Amino acid sequence: MDKDILQITESINKETGLALVNVPSMNILRNQLAAYINELILKDFDKLVFIMYRIDINEKAIKQLLQQATTVSAGETIADAIIARESEKIALRKKHTTYSDKDCNEEKW
């Protein structure tokens, strides 16, 4: 399994309460997440809103994406936004960790 997929899956599990494991590809992750989101749209919209707030998905951006999405479901559109945001967070953490490690090697006063 790709390390990035593993990290994104773990982050999504943490933020959503899902228990996705051994996700072999980004496409399968997207499909499983989209199915969950579509279920939330129908059964627990408040929970979906809470999850998107917790993950820090921009409400205006989602509304615009949903209006533009004509060939995919709302669940797929939102899943793509969640995966993109979690990927962005992971990249920022990696960048921050790299700088922190470099600072640790420098002489401190």
C-alpha positions as CSV (number, residue, x, y, z in Angstrom):
1,M,0.0,0.0,0.0
2,D,1.2,3.5,-0.9
3,K,2.4,5.4,2.2
4,D,0.4,8.5,1.1
5,I,-2.8,6.5,0.9
6,L,-2.1,5.0,4.3
7,Q,-1.6,8.5,5.8
8,I,-4.6,10.0,4.2
9,T,-6.8,7.0,5.2
10,E,-5.6,7.2,8.8
11,S,-6.3,10.9,8.9
12,I,-9.8,10.5,7.4
13,N,-10.5,7.7,9.9
14,K,-9.5,10.0,12.7
15,E,-11.6,12.9,11.5
16,T,-14.7,11.0,10.5
17,G,-14.8,8.1,12.9
18,L,-14.7,5.6,10.0
19,A,-12.6,2.5,10.2
20,L,-11.2,2.1,6.7
21,V,-8.3,-0.3,6.6
22,N,-6.0,-1.7,3.8
23,V,-7.2,0.7,1.2
24,P,-5.2,-0.4,-1.9
25,S,-5.8,2.7,-4.1
26,M,-6.9,6.3,-4.0
27,N,-9.9,5.4,-6.2
28,I,-11.1,2.8,-3.7
29,L,-10.6,5.3,-0.8
30,R,-12.6,7.8,-2.8
31,N,-15.4,5.4,-3.5
32,Q,-15.7,4.2,0.1
33,L,-15.6,7.8,1.4
34,A,-18.2,8.9,-1.2
35,A,-20.6,6.1,-0.2
36,Y,-20.3,7.1,3.4
37,I,-20.9,10.8,2.6
38,N,-23.9,10.0,0.4
39,E,-25.3,8.0,3.4
40,L,-24.7,11.0,5.7
41,I,-26.4,13.3,3.2
42,L,-29.5,11.1,3.4
43,K,-29.5,10.2,7.1
44,D,-27.4,12.6,9.2
45,F,-26.6,15.8,7.4
46,D,-25.6,17.5,10.6
47,K,-22.9,15.0,11.1
48,L,-21.6,15.7,7.6
49,V,-21.5,19.4,8.3
50,F,-19.6,18.7,11.5
51,I,-17.1,16.5,9.7
52,M,-16.5,19.1,7.0
53,Y,-16.0,21.8,9.7
54,R,-13.6,19.6,11.6
55,I,-11.6,18.8,8.5
56,D,-11.6,22.5,7.6
57,I,-13.4,22.3,4.2
58,N,-14.3,25.7,2.9
59,E,-18.1,26.0,2.7
60,K,-18.1,28.4,-0.2
61,A,-15.7,26.2,-2.2
62,I,-17.8,23.1,-1.6
63,K,-21.0,24.9,-2.7
64,Q,-19.2,26.1,-5.9
65,L,-17.9,22.6,-6.6
66,L,-21.3,21.0,-6.0
67,Q,-22.9,23.5,-8.5
68,Q,-20.2,22.7,-11.1
69,A,-20.3,18.9,-10.6
70,T,-22.8,17.6,-13.2
71,T,-21.4,14.1,-13.8
72,V,-20.5,13.0,-10.3
73,S,-22.5,12.6,-7.1
74,A,-22.4,15.1,-4.2
75,G,-20.6,12.3,-2.2
76,E,-17.9,12.0,-4.8
77,T,-17.4,15.8,-5.0
78,I,-17.2,16.1,-1.2
79,A,-14.9,13.0,-0.9
80,D,-12.5,14.6,-3.4
81,A,-12.5,17.8,-1.4
82,I,-11.8,15.9,1.8
83,I,-9.0,13.8,0.3
84,A,-7.4,17.0,-1.2
85,R,-7.6,18.8,2.2
86,E,-6.2,15.8,4.1
87,S,-3.4,15.5,1.5
88,E,-2.7,19.2,2.0
89,K,-2.5,18.8,5.7
90,I,-0.1,15.9,5.5
91,A,2.2,17.8,3.1
92,L,2.2,20.8,5.5
93,R,3.1,18.5,8.4
94,K,6.0,17.0,6.4
95,K,7.3,20.4,5.5
96,H,7.1,21.6,9.1
97,T,8.8,18.4,10.3
98,T,11.6,18.9,7.9
99,Y,12.2,22.4,9.1
100,S,12.0,21.4,12.7
101,D,14.5,18.6,12.2
102,K,16.9,21.0,10.5
103,D,16.6,23.5,13.5
104,C,17.3,20.7,15.9
105,N,20.7,20.1,14.3
106,E,21.8,23.7,14.6
107,E,23.6,24.9,17.6
108,K,21.3,26.4,20.2
109,W,22.1,29.3,22.5
